[in-house]
Amino acid sequence: MADIKRLHYFNHQFLVEADFTDEQSYHLEMRRRLNAALHGFGAGDGLAVTRSGDTEVTVTAGTAIDRSGRELVLLDDRVLSLADSAVYPAGATVHVTIAYHEEQSDPSTATGVTGNTRVTERPEVRAVTSVPPGDGSVIRLGQFTLSAAGQVPGSSGDVFADGRQRVSAALAPAAVTTGELADGSVTTDKVADEAVTAAKLADNAVSAAKIVDGSVGTAELAAGAVTSDRIADQAVTGV
C-alpha cells in the first residue's frame, strides 16, 4: 500500500541530493493534489487574448490551473505573431492555449562542478490551427478566425473569449444552502434559460415555506414559463 511520506530530520543526519528533491516533491504534490481536488481546470485571473496588431495577439499576465493541479503562472504579457501565412493561412481558426512547462536554469560553477541551481516554471503560450485537447492537459484561452486577408479580426484591444476554459470550484452535494446565500444573491440574470429543470429539483424542493409572499411576480416569470405539465395536481390551492 502506498503511503505519503515527508522528510524527518534529526541531528547528525547525512543529507544527499535525493533528500532535498523529496522535500520539494512532497510540498509540490500535496499542493497540486489539493488544487485538483478543489478546482476544475481552466484560466483564473488574467490570461486574456487581445488583438494587438493585424497579425498578432497578446496574452495578458495571469494564472491558470491544469488537470494535474499545476499552477500556470504567466508573469508578463506574451505576444504571439501570426505573420507566417504558411502556419496561419487566411480563414483559419486560431486557438490560443497555455500549458505547464519547466526547465532547469541558473547554472553555476561556484563549487568547481557545473550544475543548474534553479527550476524555472515558464508556461508555454501557443497559437495553433488544430483543435487543442479539451481534457485540461492544456488550457484553452480563446479562439478567433483570421480574415480573408489573413489578419486578426476586429480592432486593437478586442478580447477573444470564445472557447475559453475557465477555472471552477468543486462543490460537494448540498454544500450551498440558504445559509450560504445572501438575500437577493440569485437573480434572473444569473440563471441561464432552462438551467433549472425538473430533473434537478427533488420532490418538494420548493415549498410554501421557502417562498415569501410576493417573491414571485410577473416580472420574474417569462411568457409561458409556467405550464400545466410543470404544476402537479392540487399544487396550487387557496386561490
N, C-alpha and C positions, 0 to 999 in steps of 0.2 A: 504494500500500500504506500502510495506516495505521500510524503509529508512536506510541509512548508518549513524551511529552516532559515534562520538568520544567524549571523556571526555572534559568537560569545567570546569575549576577551578575558584573559587573565594575565597576571604579572609573569614576565619572562617567556611569554608565548612567542614562538618564532613565526612571523607572518611572511607569506610569499605573494606573488602576483595574483594567484588564483583567489586568495582570501579577499583582497581588495575588490577584485572583479565580482565575487559573490556578494559582497556587501552592497555594491551598486545594483546588481541584478535583483536582489531582494526588494529594494525600495522601488525600482522601476516596475517590476512585475506586479507588486501589490497595488501600486497606483493605477496601473493600466487595467488590472482586474476590476478595480472599483469604477473606473471610468466606463468600461464596457458594460458593467452590471447596471449602472445608474443612468446611462445615456445611450440614445440611439446615435449612430454615426452621422456626421454632417458638419456643415460650417456653422460656427458660432458668430462671434463678433467680427466685423470687417470682412475681408476677402471678397469685396465687390468687384465685379468685372465691368470696367468702364471703357467707353470709347475715348482714346487719347490721340487718334490720328486716323487718316484714311486707311492705313494698313497696319494699325497697331492697336492693342488694347492694354490696359493696365489693371493688374490685380492689386487691390489695396492691402495694406498690412492687416493681419488678423489671425484668428485661431480656429482650428477645426479638430475634430476627433474622428479617427478611423475605426473600423470594425474591431480592431485589436485593442482599442482603448488608448492608442498612442496619440499624444498631442502633436498637432502640426502647427507650428508657430512661425508665421511669416512676419519678421520684424520691420521690413521695409517694403515699400511698393515694388512690384515686379512688372517690368514692361515686356510684352510679348510681341515680336514682329511677325506680321503675316504677309510680308512683301514677296516671299518666294511663291510665285504663281504655280510652280510645279507641285508644291506641297499643299498650297491653299488655292485651288482653282476657283474661278468665278462661279458663283451659285452654290458653292459647297457650304454645308452646315458645319460650323466650327464649335467644338466642345472644349471648354476650359476646365482643367482639373488641377487638384493639388494632391500630392502623395507624400508619405513619410520617406525620408532619406537621411542617412547618417554616414559620416566618413571620418576617419582619423585625421587629425590636424595638429598644428603647432609642434613641429619636430624640434628636437633638442639633442645636442651632443655634449651637454654640460658634464656628464659623468664619464665621457670617453666612449660611451655606447650610444649609437643613434636610435632614437625612438620617438614616437608621437606622444605628446603629453595630454592631448585632449581628444574627445569625440565631439564633432560638430554636428548638430541636428539641423540640416538645411533642407526643408521640404522642396520637392520638385513641382514646379508650376508649369503646366504644358497646355498647348493648344493643339488639338488633333481633329482630324476629319472623320475618323472612325468612331462609332458609338462606344464610349467607355463603359466598363462594367458598372453595374448598379449595386454591387454587393458590399460596398464600403472599403474595398481594397484601395481604391482611390476615391476622392470626394469630388463630385461634380459641382462646379461653382456657377456655371451659366453657359448659355449657348446662343448662337445667332447665325444667320445665313448671309454670306457675302453677296454683294450686288452683282449685276451682270458685268460690271467693270472690275470686279474682284476687290471691292472696297468694303470696309466695315460699315454697316448701315447706321443711319441716324446722325446725330450731332455730337460734338465734343461734350464729354461728361455724361452721356447717356449710360444707364446701367442695364446690363443684360442679366436678368434673373431667371429666365426660362430654364427649366431643368435643374435648378439649384437644389441640392440636398442640404436640408437644414438640421442641425443637431436638435435632439429632443431629450426630454427627461422621461425616464421609465417610472411608471406609477403602478403600484400594486393594486389589486382589486379592492375597491371600497376605500382607497387612500384619500380620495377627495369626497368629503361630506359637507353638509350645510355649515358645519363649524369652520371649515377652511375657506368658505366663500363669503366675501363681504356682501352686504345688501347691494343689489344692483350690479354685481360683478358680471353676471351673464346677461347679455342683451342680444337683441335680434341680429345686430350686425356682426356678432362674434360666433354665431351659429350658422353654418352653411346650410343651404336648402337641402332638405331630405337627410340632414345629418342625424336626426333623431328619428328612429323607425320603431315599429312595434317590436322587432326582434331585440332592440336594445333596452326595452323597458320591461322590467319584471312585473308580474301581476301585482296590482295595487301599488305600483311605484309612485303614482300620482294620486294623492288622496285630498279630500277637502281640507284636512288639517295642514297640508302643505301649500295651499293656495289661499292667500288672504283675499278678502272681499275687494273686488275691483282690480286685482292684479293682472287679469287677462281681459283686455278690452279689444275693441275692433281694430285699433292701431297695431296690436300685436298679432292679429290673425290675417294672413294673406287671403285673398279671394279663393275660396274653395279649399282652405286649409282644413276645415272640419267637414268630414263627410260621414255618411251613415255607417260605412264599414269601419270607421275609427271610433265609433261610440257603441259600447256594449249595451245589450238590452238592459233597461232600467238604470243606466248610468247617470242620467240626468233626471232628477226628481225635484219636487217642490217648486216647479216653475209654473 
